[in-house]
Amino acid sequence: MRLNVEYLRQAAAQAGDDSAYNMARRLKVSQSTMSRLINGKCSPSAATQAKIRRTYGISLDDLMTTDIPSAA
């Protein structure tokens, strides 16, 4: 499973977080961690998943996906 980045970005934008920096601050994770998550370089830990779900009101099913990203 991988992070559903588009869904996360939409939920974050609705909360007023329009950048990885703002998301990192609100979630209390490092900017480098947030950048790696958004760029698909790593998957969120269980603790980070919980922070994201709690902060942005996202269900686990919406946060994580089994879809394979399309090549750009």
N, C-alpha and C positions, 0 to 999 in steps of 0.2 A: 504494500500500500504506500501511497505517496500523498503528500500534502496537496490539497486542492487550492492552489495559489490564487486562482481567479476568484473563487468564492471568498477566501480570506480577504483579499483586497477589497471586494465589494462590501463585506461586513465592516472592515476597518474604515473605509471611506464613509459609511453611514454613521460611524461613531466619531468622525472628524479627523481620522488618521489617514492623511493622504500621502504619506511617505514611509519608507522602511524605518527611518529615524524615529518618527512619531510612534509607529507601532512598537518598536523596541522599547521606547521610553514607557509607554503605557503597560506593556507586558513585563517590564523589568527584566529584559534580557539584553545581552550585548548587541551592538549594531552589527558586528560581524556574524553573530548567530542568526539574526534576522535576515541579513543579506544572503547567507548560505541557504536558509530555508526558502526564501523567495526565489532564489535562482536554482533550486532543485539540487543543491550540492549535498544536502543532508535531510534527514527526516526528523521531525520534532520528537523529543523524548516524551515519555508519558506525562511528566510534570509540565512540560511546555505545552503539550496538547491540552492539558487541563486548564492552564492559564488562558490560552487562546479561546477555548470553549466558554469559560466563565466570563472572560472580559468582553467578548464580542457576541455571546449568545448563540454560538454555533454548535450544532449537534456533531457527534463523532462521525456519523454517516456523511454529513455534509463537509466536514473538515478533511477527512481522508478519502481518497478515491483509489480505485484499482485501474482506472483508465490509464492507458499508455499515452503520454504526450505526443502530439504529432510533430514531425520534423518540420522546422521552419525553413 
